[in-house]
Amino acid sequence: MSLSGGWQWLETQRQLNVFQPGVGQSSPETGYVQLEAHAARMFTHGAMFLRPALNATYTALHHAGLTETGLDGLGVEVLQETQYIGSVTPELAVGVTMQDDARGYAAATFTVGQGFRSDDQLVLPMRLLGANPAADPALIATALDRQALHLGAGLRVARASGLEVRVGYTAELRDGVHNHTAGINLKMPF
């Protein structure tokens, strides 16, 4: 189980030319807190292994709100908002251990999983400056897929000297959106 979080604040400028050129300025602040849990079980048969797992996250996304200045009545106000999103990803890893002795460890793994989210969009309430505060704000949304296929492949080689190399590839495949990540991690003692 792990807990992580972060906070960011920015200085932004937005150029607009409706009746005359203007520049809107704002200082948005956003943050998140995320709780993650992972449960897995390893089954081995000779050099082969099978690892079913369940990953769960619960995330709170917070926007502190902002009021844009410098555009007179054309600026926007973003209302303070906190949104909570849960996700669950059951997955199955299949692999082979090529070496596991006093000289080192080497294994290759292929993983497949299906992610499920509690929400299908991120929403932020906004309104034009000067709008009636009793009026409902416009809800500006970013779509999220509620389901995604997760694929991964990895190779880990570790030597008794402390040298370790990890090579990995992951993909998240959703309706019309494909995220691919590849990386290499090298650890060397000194």
Secondary structure, DSSP 8 states (H G I E B T S, - for coil): -EEEEEEEE--EEEEEESSSEEEEEE--EEEEEEEEEEEE--EEETTEEEEEEEEEEEEEEEE--EE-BSSGGG-EEE--EEEEEEEEEEEEEEEEEEEEETTEEEEEEEEEEEEEES-SEEEEEEEETTS-TTS--EEEEEE--SEEEEEEEEEEEEETTS-EEEEEEEEEEETTEEEEEEEEEEE---
